[in-house]
Amino acid sequence: MNDKIFPESKWKRLVSKERDESLNREKFFEISKPHKDEVWADIGCGPGYFTLPLAHKVKKIFAIDISEKMLTVCKKRAEKESLNNIEYIESTGESINLQPDTLDKALLVNVLHEFIDKEKAVREINKLLHLKGYAFVIDWKYEDMDFGPPFGHRLPTQKVVHDFITNGFTFLHSWIIYEHFYFLVFKKTKELE
């Protein structure tokens, strides 16, 4: 069992008012510019903190999570909002049952540090994105804090950038919009063999 995975029993923390304050979605939307003609994936979607508001803005979104319980919670929350453009996929993120070249944009929020094989996950994202598609990575800053994952589980931005640029992406920007999280933007510029 991967001890880096957020406990599914604490899912309500992922949709709390405190999370709204620390991880404001509107700031993210201003930068990522979701569009009604786009197909997205929320990899590590949890209970749908980003998935549900994105579903209101895009053509289709794949809610992808390792936890069946998280996907069930996400689906129930989506049903309350009458959302029918979400497809749910149970997956480790390192191997996703989805056709190649399906996505316009992929989002990973506080999940990249949980993958056992991070480079394999990045290669999988490359496979699923259209050429010139975007990957957005939001994760815990590489700092020791009294909350969030232990310092040893966190990833320095240099490691994340390296893993993406060596797997067919161009690093576009690092946004400083969150106190406790970094936000990196990548563009797929090369198909992998």
C-alpha positions in Angstrom: 0.0 0.0 0.0 1.2 3.5 -0.9 1.5 5.5 2.4 1.5 8.7 0.4 -2.1 8.5 -0.7 -4.6 10.8 1.1 -6.9 8.8 3.3 -10.3 8.4 1.6 -12.1 8.6 5.0 -11.1 12.2 5.3 -12.7 13.3 1.9 -14.8 16.1 3.5 -11.5 18.0 4.2 -11.0 18.1 0.4 -14.2 20.1 -0.1 -14.2 22.3 3.0 -14.4 26.0 3.3 -10.8 26.0 4.5 -9.7 24.4 1.2 -11.6 27.1 -0.7 -9.6 29.7 1.1 -6.2 28.0 0.6 -6.8 26.6 -2.9 -9.1 29.1 -4.7 -10.5 27.5 -7.9 -11.4 30.8 -9.5 -7.7 31.9 -9.6 -6.9 28.6 -11.3 -9.7 29.1 -13.9 -8.5 32.6 -14.7 -5.2 31.1 -15.8 -6.3 27.7 -17.3 -9.2 29.2 -19.2 -11.5 26.2 -19.4 -13.7 26.3 -22.5 -17.0 24.6 -23.4 -15.4 22.8 -26.4 -12.6 21.2 -24.3 -12.1 17.7 -22.9 -10.3 17.6 -19.5 -9.0 15.0 -17.0 -8.8 15.7 -13.3 -6.2 13.1 -12.3 -6.5 12.4 -8.6 -9.9 14.0 -8.5 -10.9 12.9 -5.0 -14.4 14.0 -4.2 -14.5 16.4 -7.1 -13.3 19.7 -5.7 -12.1 20.8 -9.1 -14.0 18.3 -11.2 -17.5 19.6 -10.5 -16.9 23.3 -11.3 -14.9 22.3 -14.4 -17.8 20.2 -15.6 -19.9 23.3 -15.7 -17.3 25.0 -18.0 -16.1 22.2 -20.4 -17.5 19.7 -22.9 -16.4 16.6 -20.9 -14.2 15.8 -18.0 -12.7 12.5 -16.9 -12.7 12.1 -13.1 -9.8 9.8 -12.4 -8.8 8.5 -9.0 -7.3 5.4 -7.4 -10.1 5.2 -4.8 -13.4 3.8 -5.7 -14.9 5.5 -2.6 -13.6 8.9 -3.8 -15.1 8.3 -7.2 -18.5 7.4 -5.6 -18.5 10.5 -3.6 -17.6 12.6 -6.6 -20.4 11.0 -8.6 -23.0 11.6 -5.9 -22.0 15.2 -5.6 -22.2 15.6 -9.4 -25.7 14.0 -9.4 -26.8 16.7 -6.9 -25.7 19.3 -9.5 -27.3 17.4 -12.4 -23.9 17.1 -14.2 -23.8 14.4 -16.9 -20.6 15.2 -18.7 -18.3 13.5 -16.2 -16.8 10.0 -16.9 -15.4 8.2 -13.8 -12.2 6.1 -14.1 -10.6 4.1 -11.3 -6.9 4.2 -11.9 -3.5 4.6 -10.3 -2.8 7.5 -12.7 0.3 5.6 -14.0 -1.9 3.6 -16.3 -5.2 5.1 -17.3 -7.8 3.2 -19.3 -8.4 6.0 -21.8 -7.7 6.3 -25.6 -4.5 8.1 -26.5 -4.8 11.7 -27.8 -8.2 12.2 -26.0 -7.5 15.3 -23.8 -7.1 19.0 -24.4 -6.0 19.6 -20.8 -5.0 17.6 -17.7 -5.1 18.7 -14.1 -3.2 17.2 -11.2 -3.8 18.8 -7.8 -1.8 17.6 -4.8 -1.4 14.1 -6.4 1.8 14.0 -8.3 3.8 13.5 -5.0 1.6 10.4 -4.3 2.6 8.4 -7.5 5.2 5.7 -7.0 6.5 6.1 -10.5 6.2 9.8 -11.3 7.9 9.7 -14.7 5.5 6.9 -15.8 2.6 9.0 -14.8 4.0 11.9 -16.8 4.4 9.7 -19.8 0.8 8.5 -19.4 -0.3 12.1 -19.4 1.7 12.8 -22.6 0.0 9.8 -24.2 -3.5 11.0 -23.4 -3.1 14.7 -24.3 -3.4 16.1 -27.8 -0.2 17.6 -29.2 -0.1 21.2 -27.8 -2.4 20.1 -25.0 -1.7 21.5 -21.5 -0.9 19.9 -18.2 -1.5 21.9 -15.0 0.3 20.7 -11.8 -0.6 22.1 -8.4 1.1 20.5 -5.5 2.5 21.2 -2.0 5.4 23.5 -1.8 8.7 21.9 -1.0 8.7 23.3 2.5 8.3 21.8 6.0 4.8 22.7 7.3 2.7 21.7 10.2 0.0 20.3 7.8 -0.2 18.5 4.5 2.0 15.6 3.5 5.3 15.0 5.3 8.2 17.0 3.9 9.8 13.7 2.6 6.7 13.1 0.3 6.8 16.6 -1.3 8.4 17.3 -4.6 10.7 20.2 -5.5 9.5 22.1 -8.5 12.8 21.4 -10.2 12.1 17.6 -10.1 8.6 18.1 -11.5 9.8 20.4 -14.3 12.6 17.8 -15.1 10.1 14.9 -15.3 7.9 16.8 -17.7 10.5 18.3 -20.0 12.2 14.9 -20.4 8.9 13.4 -21.4 7.7 15.5 -24.2 6.6 18.7 -22.5 7.7 22.4 -22.5 7.6 24.2 -19.2 5.6 27.4 -19.7 5.1 29.1 -16.4 5.2 28.9 -12.6 2.3 30.8 -11.1 2.6 32.2 -7.5 -1.1 32.4 -6.6 -1.3 30.1 -3.6 0.5 30.3 -0.2 1.1 26.6 0.3 1.1 25.2 -3.2 3.1 25.7 -6.4 1.2 25.9 -9.7 3.1 24.8 -12.9 2.0 24.9 -16.5 3.3 22.6 -19.2 2.5 22.2 -22.9 2.9 18.9 -24.8 5.3 19.6 -27.6 6.4 16.1 -28.5 4.9 12.6 -28.9 6.7 9.9 -27.1 7.6 6.5 -28.7 
